[in-house]
Amino acid sequence: KVVFGGSWGSALALAYAQTYPYRVASLVLRSVSLLRHQEMDWFFSPTGGAADLNPTEWRRFANPVTPAVSRLSRNGEDGSRGVLHEYCNWLACESP
């Protein structure tokens, strides 16, 4: 089998290949992220990294996050769709 993964999926594909090497003939990985601290800082920090590459999209992503996280912690799913939508847009603009 060929296992394909991108971003967080690349970490999952690698873990799968390590766990079941007899099931994997090859890996196709794009936008590899192993979720190391430095990768998370580069991707999510408001200064430097990805925010500097695309500041307009960064602001669209970051502006609703703080209040939405607060709402989510208080009220369950309130606001989660908007945050999820902006997060997906942010990931899409950073993954060519």
C-alpha positions as CSV (number, residue, x, y, z in Angstrom):
1,K,0.0,0.0,0.0
2,V,1.0,3.6,-0.6
3,V,0.2,5.8,2.4
4,F,-0.3,9.5,1.8
5,G,-0.3,12.2,4.4
6,G,-0.1,15.9,4.6
7,S,0.6,18.2,7.6
8,W,-0.7,16.4,10.7
9,G,-1.6,13.5,8.4
10,S,2.1,13.1,7.6
11,A,2.8,12.4,11.3
12,L,-0.1,9.9,11.3
13,A,1.3,8.2,8.1
14,L,4.7,7.9,9.6
15,A,3.3,6.4,12.8
16,Y,1.2,4.0,10.8
17,A,4.3,3.0,8.7
18,Q,6.3,2.4,11.8
19,T,3.6,0.4,13.5
20,Y,2.7,-1.7,10.4
21,P,5.8,-1.7,8.2
22,Y,4.7,-4.9,6.4
23,R,1.5,-3.1,5.2
24,V,3.3,-0.1,3.7
25,A,5.2,-0.2,0.4
26,S,5.9,3.5,0.2
27,L,5.0,6.9,1.8
28,V,3.9,10.1,0.0
29,L,4.2,13.0,2.5
30,R,3.6,16.7,1.9
31,S,3.8,19.6,4.3
32,V,5.4,17.4,6.9
33,S,4.7,18.4,10.4
34,L,5.7,16.3,13.4
35,L,4.1,18.8,15.8
36,R,7.4,19.7,17.4
37,H,7.3,22.8,19.6
38,Q,9.3,24.9,17.0
39,E,6.8,23.9,14.2
40,M,3.8,24.9,16.3
41,D,5.5,28.2,17.2
42,W,6.3,28.9,13.5
43,F,2.8,28.1,12.4
44,F,0.7,29.7,15.2
45,S,2.8,32.5,16.6
46,P,1.4,36.0,15.9
47,T,4.9,37.3,15.0
48,G,7.4,35.6,12.7
49,G,6.9,32.4,10.8
50,A,3.6,31.9,8.9
51,A,2.0,35.0,10.3
52,D,4.6,37.1,8.5
53,L,4.2,35.2,5.2
54,N,0.4,35.9,5.1
55,P,-0.6,38.5,7.6
56,T,-4.0,39.2,6.2
57,E,-5.1,35.5,6.5
58,W,-3.3,35.2,9.9
59,R,-5.5,38.1,11.2
60,R,-8.6,36.4,9.8
61,F,-7.7,33.2,11.6
62,A,-6.5,34.7,14.9
63,N,-9.1,37.4,15.5
64,P,-12.0,35.0,16.2
65,V,-9.9,32.4,18.0
66,T,-9.5,33.9,21.5
67,P,-13.1,34.8,22.1
68,A,-14.3,31.6,20.5
69,V,-12.1,29.4,22.7
70,S,-13.5,31.2,25.7
71,R,-17.1,30.6,24.4
72,L,-16.3,27.0,23.7
73,S,-15.0,26.4,27.2
74,R,-18.1,28.0,28.7
75,N,-20.9,26.9,26.3
76,G,-19.8,23.7,24.5
77,E,-20.1,24.1,20.7
78,D,-21.1,27.8,20.6
79,G,-19.0,29.4,17.9
80,S,-17.1,26.3,17.0
81,R,-18.1,26.3,13.3
82,G,-16.8,29.8,12.7
83,V,-13.5,29.0,14.3
84,L,-13.2,25.7,12.5
85,H,-14.0,27.4,9.2
86,E,-11.2,30.1,9.8
87,Y,-8.8,27.4,10.9
88,C,-9.4,25.4,7.7
89,N,-8.9,28.5,5.6
90,W,-5.7,29.2,7.5
91,L,-4.4,25.7,6.8
92,A,-5.4,25.9,3.2
93,C,-3.6,29.2,2.5
94,E,-0.4,27.8,4.1
95,S,-0.5,24.5,2.2
96,P,0.3,25.0,-1.5
